């Protein structure tokens, strides 16, 4: 079975509802910030070992697909 659900959780009890990687307290925005600052995915994953590699990759692929879909409007 292929999992299509994004690995994001939003819960008012966790960081006041900030979107985080499911099962962690790591904000999704942190991954975006690392990439925008020129860091690699490997550095991000070493800095936040509770984030699973496949979840980070799935999220980055989703961002990429969403961006490309919007570019074809």
N, C-alpha and C positions, 0 to 999 in steps of 0.2 A: 504494500500500500504506500502510495506517495503522499507525504504530508504537505498540504497546501496552505495550512494556516500559518500565519507569520508568528515568529517566536517573541511576541510582544505581549506584555501584560500592563493593564492600567487599573490601578486599585487606589482609591483615596487613602487607604491605610498605609500604602507604600510610597514614600516620597511625595505625598500629597497628590497622587494621581499622575505623576510624571511617567510617561511611557518608559518601561524598563524591559530588559531581556527577561523573558519568562523564567521564574524560579530564582531570580537574582534581585539585587537592588542596584544594578548597573543601568543607568539611563541609556536609552538608545542614542540620544544626542551625543553621548561620550564617544561612541564609535565614529559618528560623523565628524566630530571635532578632531579626533585623532587623524582621520584620513585627510581632512582639510588642512591640518597642520603639517602634512607630509610624512606622517608616521605610517608604518606598514601594519597590515593586519596582524602579523606576528607580534609586533611590539604591543599592540592593543591586547591581544590574547594573553601575553605574559603579564601585562599589568592588571588584567581582570580575569583570573583563572576560573572564576565561576561561570563565565560565558563560554558556551560550547562553540567550537570552531564551525560546525555545520550550521548553527543558528546565525552566527555572524555572516557567514557566506550567503545563506538564504536571504537574509535581510539586505545585504549589498546587491544581490541579484535582483531583488524586488525593486530597490531604489533605481537601479539601472534600467530595468524594463519599464518602470513607470515614467522615468525621464524620457526614454526613447519613444514611448507611446505618445507622450505629450508633444514631442517634436514633430510628429506627423500630422498634427491638426491643421 
